[in-house]
Amino acid sequence: MKITCAFALAAMVSSAAYASNDSITIGLITKTETNPFFLKMKEGAMLGATVHGVKLLTAAGKEDGDYPAQIQAIQEMVAAGATTLLITPSDAKAIVPALDEVRAKGVQVIALDSPTDPMTAVDALFGTDNYKAGQLIGEYAKAAMPLKFAGQPLKIAMLDLSPGHLVGARRHNGFMSGLGLAAAGADSSELSVTAETVCAGFSQGAEKEGYEVMASCLKSHPDINLVYTINEPAAAGAYKALQEAGKEAMIVSVDGGCAGVNNVRAGKIAATAQQYPLTMAAMGVDAAVAYARHGKKVSGYVDTGVTLIADKPMPGLASKDTQAGLNACFGAK
């Protein structure tokens, strides 16, 4: 596990502080360094570190689900003097013992975007309301599908993240709820299934796997007309599979990254729910500095917001167009 450092350009010192800013070390651990979402999160943390004049250590797994690399990074960062860890857990349960160990030593731990299981394994969670994000695109599809596929029954393909992943389940079940179908609540890690969901598979949030799942679904269900995807890379893969098969379906997704918003503009994705990883990370650095200087930890859940992005607004649904989405993609609202 390689840990990199980002140093501030100008240190700020307070005589009343527990620590001067240039002696503060913060750790950021993301799931991967390939997903644009996590790259923007890293950018937000580095920006916050520069503003505050603190040292930032960063690390990531090789792929989504690589929790052993995250555990190694936890241990190495604390050994290097990190007093706060900001982490997007690759496995909500598997990393809990490592977090328990460092929290017992007084390290503050803030989850970004993805909760732990149990949520009490961290001091706080800064992230999107993922159930609401799913609901927004479900509500959009409910309003838009009769206009695009009038008289056709729903035939849905679900391109999920991975088994047992709480963020993935929240988006999935929120989408089902927004669409008006039977769905589990926000605290369930089970993926709801109804007669309308004719095909499903795990995309790992990647374009290649999204393409493979969608291509497989179309072989057995060529009449699919609505596609839910866990994120925009998976949506890009689904769109490619649909194009190759000569089929048309409405795709909705979550993330609101620049590439994804451009795909909404191009008509490849009908709508997406935009979230703000740069904000999550910048807020995390603020909280880390406050803890190092004043000894007060943050607690609980902080909702960092979500916005429906679509160029074809639906009556009764609040949304913003792709220009607004591009102005804010993965950044502050």
N, C-alpha and C positions, 0 to 999 in steps of 0.2 A: 504494500500500500504506500503510494507516494503521497506525501502531504506537502502542499505548496503554501507559500506565505505571501500575503499582500501587506505591505507596510504603508503607513500613513505618510502624507507629505508634510504635515504640520501637526505637532503635538500640542495638546492643550492641557494645562496643569491647574488643579484647584487645591488650595492649601487646606480646604476642609475635607478633601477626599480621602477614602480608604486607600486609593491607589492613584498615582498620576496616570493619565491616559496612555502615555508611551510605554507603561509597564503592563498594560492590560492585554491579555491574550484571549481570543475567542475562536471557537471551532465551528466550522460549517461542514456538515456531512450530508451529501445528497445521494439520490439513488443511482444516478448515472451522470456522465459528463457529455452525453450525446444528445439527450432530449433537450430541445430548445427551452422548455419550461424550466429545467434545472440550471441551464446556462444563464438564463435571466435572473434566477434566484441568486446565483453566485455573483452576478453583476451587482445586484442590489446590496449584497453583503459587503462586497469590495468597496462600493460607493460609500456605504455607512462607515466602514473602517477608515477610509480616507478622510471623511468629514470629522470623525471623532479623534483621529490620530492614534489608532490602536492597531495591534498586530492580529491578523486574521490567518488562521490555518484552514485549508480546505481539502476535502477528500471526497471520493465517490466510489460506488461499486462499479464493477465492469459492466453490469447489466442489471435491469430491474429484478429484484429478488436476491441480489448478492449481499445478504445480511452478514455473512462472516467478515467481509471486507469492512463493513460498517462497524462491527464490534472491534476489529483491530484498530480502526481509526479512533474510536472512542477512547480506547486505552492509551494510544500513542499521544493523542491530543492532550489528555489530562496529565500524562507524564511530562508533556512539554509546557505545562503551566496554564492551560485553558481553564478559566473559571466559569465559563458558560459554553454549552454546546447547543448549536442549532442543528436539528436533524430532520430529514424526511425519511421515516423508517421504511426500509425495504420489506421487512416482515414485522407486523405490529406486535407479535408475541415473542419472537425469537430474540430480539434485542433487549427485552425488558430486564433480564438479570444483569446485563452489563450496565444498563442505566441505573438500576438500583444500587449497584456497587459505587458508581461515581457520585451519585446524589448523596449517598451516605458520607462521602468525603466533603460535602458542602458545595459540589458543583451544581450550578443551575442548568436545567435541561429544558429547552423549548422545542417542541415539535412544530415543524412548518408544513402546512398543507395536509399531511397524513397523520392521523392520530395513532397512538399506541393502544394496545389492548392488554390491560385496562388503561384508560386514559389517565389514571392517577400515576402512571409510571413516569410522567413528565410533570414539570411545574405548570406549564401552560401550552396551549395550542394556538398558533396564529395561522389561520387558513380560511379557505373558501367553505361556505356551507354547500357541500357537494350534493346533498339531497335536493336543495333548492336549485342548484345548477341543472340537475337532471330534470326537475319539474319544469324549469323554464323552456327547455328544448322539447319536452313532452307536450306542454301546452301549445307551443308553436306548431308542432306536427299535428296536433289535434285540430287546430284551426285551419292549417294549410293543406292537409291531405285531401279533404273533400273538394278543394278547388283544383287540385292537380290531377287527382285520380277519382273523379266523380263516379259514384256508384260501385266502386271496387271495394271489397272487404280488405281490411288490414292484413298484410302478410309481412311480418317483421323479422328482420335478421338482427341479432344482438351481438355486437363485437365487443366483448367484455375485456377486462384487464387480466386477472389471474384468479384461481380459486381461493376463496376465503379472504379476499382483500376488501377491507372495510370501505375505503374510498371508492373502489370499483362498485361495490354493492350499493352504496348510497347513490351514486350517479344512476346506476341501472334502475333501482327501485323508485327513485325520484322521477325518472323518465316515465316509467310505467304509471305512476300516480298522476303525473301531469297529463298523460294521454287518456286518463280516465279508466285505466285497467286496474285490476286487483293487484296490490303491491304491499310488500313488507314495509315496516317503518324504517326510520333513519338509523336505528341502532342495530339493525339486523345485518349480518354478513351473508345471509342467504340471498340468492338471486331469484326473484319472482318469475314465474313462468305462467303464461296463459295460452289459450288456444290460438291467439293471434301471433304468438312468437313461434314461428315455424322453424327457425334455425338459430343456433347460438354457438359461439366458440370464443376461445381466449386468444386475444391478439398481442398480449404483453405490451400494449400501447405502442407498437412498432408498425411501420408501413409494410414491411415484408410479410409479417404474420397477419396483418389486416387484410392484405391481398389474398393470402392463402385461405383464410377463413371464409372470406366473401366468395372466392372462386368455388370453394367446396359447397357452400350453401346454395349457390346458383345451379349447381349440377343436380341437386335433389329438389330444389324449389325455385325454378326459373321465374315464377310469378311474384317474387318478393318485390314489394313496392315501397317499403320504409326500412331504413337502415339506421340503427343507433350505434354510435361508436364511442368508446371510452375517451378517446382524444383525437386530435386532428391528424397526427401521423397515421393512425389506424384508418381514419376517414379517407386519407389520400390513397391508401392501399385498396380500400373498398371501391373507391371511384374507378381506379384502374381496372379492377376485376369486372365491374359493370360495363365499362367501355369495351373491353375485350370481348365480353359476351354479347354485346349489342343490346343490353338491357337498360331500362331507365327506372330509377328509384330515388326517393327523397332521402338524403343523408343529413342527419343532425349530429352534433358533436359537442364537446366541451374543451375548453382551454383558452381560446382567444389569442393565440400567438400570431405573429405577423404573417407567417406563411398560411396559417389556417384562415385568418381573416381575408387574405387575398384569395383563398379558395372559395370563400363565401361570395366575394365580389365577382369571381369568375363563374359562379353558378354550380361549382362542384359540390359545395356544401350549402344546404338551404339556410341553416342557422347554427350558431354556436353560442355557448355560454362562456363569457370571458372572465377569467380570473387574473389575479395580480401577484405573481410570485416575487417580483422586485419589491413590492410593498411589504410582503411578508418578511423577507430577509432584512430589509432596512429597519423595520420595526423591531426585529429580533436583535439586531446590533444595538439599537437604542436601549433595549431592556438589558442587554448584557453589560453595557457600559454603566448603566444606573446601578446594577447589582455590584459590580466591581468597586464602584466609588462609594456607594451608600449602604450596601449590604441588604437591600430590600429586593426580594424575588417577586416576579410577576406570578399570577395564578389565574387559572380558568381558561376559558375559550374566548378568543378575539376574532370576530368575523371580519375578514379583509375584503369582502364584497364580491359580487358577481353581477354581470350585465348581459342581457340577451342582445346578440349582434345579428342583424338580418337586414338585407336591402329591400325585402318585400314585407313591410310591417303588417301585422294582423290586428284587426279591430279588438280593442280591449286589452292588448298585451303591450306593456311598456318595453321598448327596444331602442337601440341606437343603430345607425347605419354603419357601413364598413369604413367610411372615412373616420368616424369617431372611434371605431375599433382599432384602426391603424394608428391613430394618434395616441392610443393608450395601450397598444398590444404588449401584454406581459409587464406593463409598468404601472405607475400610479393611476388611479381612477380619474 
